[in-house]
Each structure stands twice: as C-alpha cells, then as structure tokens.
Amino acid sequence: MILQLLPISVVQSILLAGGQVFLKFALNRMEPFGWNWTFWKSVLLNWQFAACGICYAAGTVLWLYIIKHFPFSMAYPMVSLSYVFGMIAAMIFFHETVDIVKWIGVLLIMGGCVLIAK
C-alpha cells in the first residue's frame, strides 16, 4: 500500500510547496494591499498568483484521491513532506541559507513518514 501512496503523496507535496513558491513570487510583484483598483489589478494580472491557484487546485484533487483510497492515519502525515520540499525550494528559488538544525528537522520529518508508513 505504501508503494502506491508514496509517489502520489510526493507529487501532492510538491504541488503544495510549488503553490507556496508561486504565492511568494506573486506577493512580491503585487501592489501594497488596499481596497482600491490598483491593488486588485495587480492581483488579477499576476500570472504567478494564477499558478499558485492551479498548484493548490491540483494538490487538492490529489488529496481527495489520497484520503478516499488510503487510511487517513497513513495519508495525513505524508503531507508533512511538503515542509521538506518547501525548504529545498527556499534554497533554490529564494537563495536562503539552511543551517544544520533545519536539516536535522527535515531528517526527523522524513524519518517520521517512514515510521508511519511501516
């Protein structure tokens, strides 16, 4: 069962992390928040914001499939893989430095997923 769940969970987690990356890029391009046309125009004409929504929508569809076909106690912890992909994305796209403590946290998350999947 885990061999079926793991690849789908990885794709779903990548979509969630990708949505966050696109959201950060979109927010950096938007005007400061306000109830005016300038702000809403910057939202509507922002392709990164649309890509964020597409990633979240696709991730949600996969999540619906996952929780329908797999035990919830096994499926839900796999969402934590999105933290791992998020940290990797932070390094690649935003050039953030990641110290050893964060890497240890990532290893613990991955180890927890392995234990839960067993």
VOTI-307929 format. One line per 10 residues: number of its first residue (from 1); for each residue x, y, z of C-alpha. Coordinates in Angstrom, 2 decimals. Last residue first. Layout:
! VOTI-307929
NUM> X,Y,Z ~ ...
END
This chain:
! VOTI-307929
118> 5.61,0.92,8.02 ~ 4.26,4.19,6.56 ~ 4.21,5.88,9.95 ~ 7.85,5.05,10.56 ~ 8.92,6.24,7.09 ~ 6.99,9.49,7.48 ~ 8.58,10.05,10.87 ~ 12.03,9.53,9.38 ~ 11.30,12.14,6.72 ~ 10.19,14.62,9.34
108> 13.22,13.83,11.51 ~ 15.56,14.28,8.53 ~ 13.96,17.64,7.78 ~ 14.41,18.74,11.39 ~ 18.08,17.72,11.26 ~ 18.45,19.80,8.11 ~ 16.88,22.75,9.94 ~ 19.38,22.38,12.78 ~ 22.25,22.16,10.30 ~ 21.59,25.60,8.85
98> 19.66,26.44,5.71 ~ 20.64,29.53,3.78 ~ 18.01,31.20,1.66 ~ 18.64,31.69,-2.04 ~ 14.96,32.45,-2.73 ~ 14.36,29.98,-5.57 ~ 16.75,27.11,-4.82 ~ 17.20,27.37,-1.04 ~ 13.58,28.21,-0.31 ~ 12.51,25.44,-2.72
88> 14.50,22.89,-0.68 ~ 12.78,24.14,2.46 ~ 9.38,23.90,0.85 ~ 10.10,20.40,-0.46 ~ 10.83,19.22,3.08 ~ 7.82,21.05,4.51 ~ 5.65,19.49,1.76 ~ 6.71,16.10,3.10 ~ 4.50,16.91,6.08 ~ 1.51,15.98,3.89
78> 2.63,12.36,4.32 ~ 1.38,12.54,7.91 ~ -2.20,12.66,6.60 ~ -2.05,9.54,4.43 ~ -1.18,6.86,6.98 ~ -3.69,7.77,9.67 ~ -6.19,8.61,6.91 ~ -6.06,5.07,5.54 ~ -5.78,5.18,1.74 ~ -8.23,5.36,-1.17
68> -10.55,8.28,-0.37 ~ -7.93,10.26,1.53 ~ -5.49,10.04,-1.37 ~ -7.98,10.84,-4.15 ~ -9.20,13.96,-2.35 ~ -5.57,14.95,-1.71 ~ -4.81,14.59,-5.42 ~ -7.67,16.96,-6.24 ~ -6.43,19.35,-3.56 ~ -2.90,19.33,-4.96
58> -4.26,20.13,-8.42 ~ -6.26,23.05,-7.02 ~ -3.33,24.31,-4.93 ~ -0.96,24.19,-7.92 ~ -3.52,25.94,-10.14 ~ -4.10,28.63,-7.52 ~ -0.38,29.34,-7.21 ~ -0.09,29.45,-11.00 ~ -2.81,32.14,-11.04 ~ -0.89,34.19,-8.46
48> 2.28,33.74,-10.51 ~ 0.41,35.03,-13.58 ~ -0.35,38.37,-11.88 ~ -2.86,40.40,-13.88 ~ -5.75,39.85,-11.47 ~ -3.74,40.59,-8.32 ~ -2.02,43.74,-9.62 ~ -5.42,44.92,-10.88 ~ -6.84,44.33,-7.41 ~ -4.16,46.55,-5.85
38> -4.55,49.38,-8.33 ~ -8.36,49.18,-8.17 ~ -8.52,50.04,-4.49 ~ -9.29,48.24,-1.26 ~ -5.63,48.08,-0.30 ~ -2.72,45.70,-0.01 ~ 0.60,47.05,-1.26 ~ 0.98,46.45,-5.01 ~ 1.74,42.93,-6.07 ~ 5.02,41.63,-7.53
28> 6.49,40.30,-4.24 ~ 3.13,38.75,-3.41 ~ 3.16,36.80,-6.66 ~ 6.67,35.42,-6.07 ~ 5.63,34.34,-2.57 ~ 2.43,32.76,-3.89 ~ 4.33,30.94,-6.65 ~ 6.64,29.41,-4.03 ~ 3.69,28.50,-1.79 ~ 1.87,26.80,-4.66
18> 5.04,24.91,-5.53 ~ 5.23,23.63,-1.95 ~ 1.66,22.35,-2.18 ~ 2.26,20.86,-5.66 ~ 5.46,19.18,-4.45 ~ 3.52,17.71,-1.53 ~ 0.87,16.28,-3.86 ~ 3.54,14.80,-6.12 ~ 5.30,13.22,-3.12 ~ 1.99,11.94,-1.75
8> 1.15,10.27,-5.07 ~ 4.58,8.62,-5.18 ~ 4.29,7.42,-1.55 ~ 0.73,6.08,-1.54 ~ 1.12,3.25,-4.07 ~ 4.34,1.88,-2.61 ~ 2.83,2.41,0.83 ~ 0.00,0.00,0.00
END
